Amino acid sequence: MTMQLENKEGKSKFTASVRKKLVDLLDEQAAKLKLNRSDVVESAIELWLKKLAEEEEEKYFSVAAAEMNKDAKVWNATTTASVLRNL
């Protein structure tokens, strides 16, 4: 797995408290990828934010599709009733 990191300008430091076991796993993966801990954390946060955005987009389109299906059913019922009246 190859990770490409963005330009390192404009970075900010922050502190997070996490379980020791998680830090150990993070350091293990960072070593395998030949990255430092900060790069792995940054990449993980970017992936998490991307996943959240994708989930929100999926939810939006799911709701929109349900609404379109509801509208289509109403339209079909209306047009069917109209055709039957005209027969």
Phi and psi restraints in degrees (value plus and minus 20) as a CYANA .aco file:
   2 THR   PHI    -127.8   -87.8
   2 THR   PSI     111.1   151.1
   3 MET   PHI    -132.0   -92.0
   3 MET   PSI     112.6   152.6
   4 GLN   PHI    -128.7   -88.7
   4 GLN   PSI     104.1   144.1
   5 LEU   PHI    -121.8   -81.8
   5 LEU   PSI     125.9   165.9
   6 GLU   PHI     -91.9   -51.9
   6 GLU   PSI     154.2   194.2
   7 ASN   PHI     -70.7   -30.7
   7 ASN   PSI     116.4   156.4
   8 LYS   PHI    -104.7   -64.7
   8 LYS   PSI     -16.2    23.8
   9 GLU   PHI     -90.8   -50.8
   9 GLU   PSI     130.6   170.6
  10 GLY   PHI      51.6    91.6
  10 GLY   PSI       7.1    47.1
  11 LYS   PHI    -101.3   -61.3
  11 LYS   PSI     131.5   171.5
  12 SER   PHI    -141.4  -101.4
  12 SER   PSI     128.5   168.5
  13 LYS   PHI    -113.2   -73.2
  13 LYS   PSI     126.2   166.2
  14 PHE   PHI    -167.7  -127.7
  14 PHE   PSI     142.0   182.0
  15 THR   PHI    -134.3   -94.3
  15 THR   PSI     117.9   157.9
  16 ALA   PHI    -156.4  -116.4
  16 ALA   PSI     118.5   158.5
  17 SER   PHI    -119.6   -79.6
  17 SER   PSI     101.5   141.5
  18 VAL   PHI    -155.2  -115.2
  18 VAL   PSI     142.9   182.9
  19 ARG   PHI     -81.1   -41.1
  19 ARG   PSI     124.8   164.8
  20 LYS   PHI     -78.2   -38.2
  20 LYS   PSI     -60.2   -20.2
  21 LYS   PHI     -81.4   -41.4
  21 LYS   PSI     -58.4   -18.4
  22 LEU   PHI     -86.4   -46.4
  22 LEU   PSI     -60.2   -20.2
  23 VAL   PHI     -83.3   -43.3
  23 VAL   PSI     -61.1   -21.1
  24 ASP   PHI     -81.5   -41.5
  24 ASP   PSI     -63.9   -23.9
  25 LEU   PHI     -84.4   -44.4
  25 LEU   PSI     -60.3   -20.3
  26 LEU   PHI     -80.5   -40.5
  26 LEU   PSI     -67.6   -27.6
  27 ASP   PHI     -84.3   -44.3
  27 ASP   PSI     -58.2   -18.2
  28 GLU   PHI     -82.0   -42.0
  28 GLU   PSI     -67.0   -27.0
  29 GLN   PHI     -88.0   -48.0
  29 GLN   PSI     -58.6   -18.6
  30 ALA   PHI     -80.3   -40.3
  30 ALA   PSI     -62.6   -22.6
  31 ALA   PHI     -83.5   -43.5
  31 ALA   PSI     -62.9   -22.9
  32 LYS   PHI     -81.4   -41.4
  32 LYS   PSI     -57.7   -17.7
  33 LEU   PHI    -108.1   -68.1
  33 LEU   PSI     -23.1    16.9
  34 LYS   PHI      37.1    77.1
  34 LYS   PSI      24.9    64.9
  35 LEU   PHI    -143.5  -103.5
  35 LEU   PSI     142.5   182.5
  36 ASN   PHI    -109.4   -69.4
  36 ASN   PSI     146.7   186.7
  37 ARG   PHI     -77.2   -37.2
  37 ARG   PSI     -62.1   -22.1
  38 SER   PHI     -81.2   -41.2
  38 SER   PSI     -61.5   -21.5
  39 ASP   PHI     -84.4   -44.4
  39 ASP   PSI     -59.3   -19.3
  40 VAL   PHI     -88.2   -48.2
  40 VAL   PSI     -62.6   -22.6
  41 VAL   PHI     -82.6   -42.6
  41 VAL   PSI     -64.9   -24.9
  42 GLU   PHI     -80.2   -40.2
  42 GLU   PSI     -64.7   -24.7
  43 SER   PHI     -82.8   -42.8
  43 SER   PSI     -61.4   -21.4
  44 ALA   PHI     -83.8   -43.8
  44 ALA   PSI     -61.5   -21.5
  45 ILE   PHI     -85.4   -45.4
  45 ILE   PSI     -62.1   -22.1
  46 GLU   PHI     -81.1   -41.1
  46 GLU   PSI     -63.5   -23.5
  47 LEU   PHI     -83.3   -43.3
  47 LEU   PSI     -61.5   -21.5
  48 TRP   PHI     -82.8   -42.8
  48 TRP   PSI     -65.6   -25.6
  49 LEU   PHI     -84.5   -44.5
  49 LEU   PSI     -58.6   -18.6
  50 LYS   PHI     -83.8   -43.8
  50 LYS   PSI     -62.3   -22.3
  51 LYS   PHI     -82.2   -42.2
  51 LYS   PSI     -63.6   -23.6
  52 LEU   PHI     -80.5   -40.5
  52 LEU   PSI     -63.6   -23.6
  53 ALA   PHI     -83.2   -43.2
  53 ALA   PSI     -61.6   -21.6
  54 GLU   PHI     -85.1   -45.1
  54 GLU   PSI     -59.8   -19.8
  55 GLU   PHI     -84.8   -44.8
  55 GLU   PSI     -61.0   -21.0
  56 GLU   PHI     -84.2   -44.2
  56 GLU   PSI     -61.5   -21.5
  57 GLU   PHI     -84.4   -44.4
  57 GLU   PSI     -62.9   -22.9
  58 GLU   PHI     -82.5   -42.5
  58 GLU   PSI     -62.2   -22.2
  59 LYS   PHI     -82.4   -42.4
  59 LYS   PSI     -64.5   -24.5
  60 TYR   PHI     -79.2   -39.2
  60 TYR   PSI     -69.1   -29.1
  61 PHE   PHI     -89.0   -49.0
  61 PHE   PSI     -51.0   -11.0
  62 SER   PHI     -85.7   -45.7
  62 SER   PSI     -64.7   -24.7
  63 VAL   PHI     -85.0   -45.0
  63 VAL   PSI     -62.5   -22.5
  64 ALA   PHI     -83.2   -43.2
  64 ALA   PSI     -61.1   -21.1
  65 ALA   PHI     -85.1   -45.1
  65 ALA   PSI     -61.2   -21.2
  66 ALA   PHI     -82.6   -42.6
  66 ALA   PSI     -61.1   -21.1
  67 GLU   PHI     -85.7   -45.7
  67 GLU   PSI     -61.6   -21.6
  68 MET   PHI     -85.2   -45.2
  68 MET   PSI     -58.6   -18.6
  69 ASN   PHI     -84.1   -44.1
  69 ASN   PSI     -60.2   -20.2
  70 LYS   PHI     -82.7   -42.7
  70 LYS   PSI     -65.8   -25.8
  71 ASP   PHI     -81.9   -41.9
  71 ASP   PSI     -59.9   -19.9
  72 ALA   PHI     -85.1   -45.1
  72 ALA   PSI     -59.6   -19.6
  73 LYS   PHI     -84.3   -44.3
  73 LYS   PSI     -62.6   -22.6
  74 VAL   PHI     -83.2   -43.2
  74 VAL   PSI     -65.3   -25.3
  75 TRP   PHI     -80.5   -40.5
  75 TRP   PSI     -65.3   -25.3
  76 ASN   PHI     -82.3   -42.3
  76 ASN   PSI     -61.7   -21.7
  77 ALA   PHI     -84.0   -44.0
  77 ALA   PSI     -62.0   -22.0
  78 THR   PHI     -84.8   -44.8
  78 THR   PSI     -67.8   -27.8
  79 THR   PHI     -88.7   -48.7
  79 THR   PSI     -56.0   -16.0
  80 THR   PHI     -84.6   -44.6
  80 THR   PSI     -64.8   -24.8
  81 ALA   PHI     -82.2   -42.2
  81 ALA   PSI     -59.3   -19.3
  82 SER   PHI     -85.2   -45.2
  82 SER   PSI     -64.6   -24.6
  83 VAL   PHI     -83.6   -43.6
  83 VAL   PSI     -62.5   -22.5
  84 LEU   PHI     -85.1   -45.1
  84 LEU   PSI     -56.0   -16.0
  85 ARG   PHI     -86.0   -46.0
  85 ARG   PSI     -54.7   -14.7
  86 ASN   PHI    -102.4   -62.4
  86 ASN   PSI     -26.5    13.5
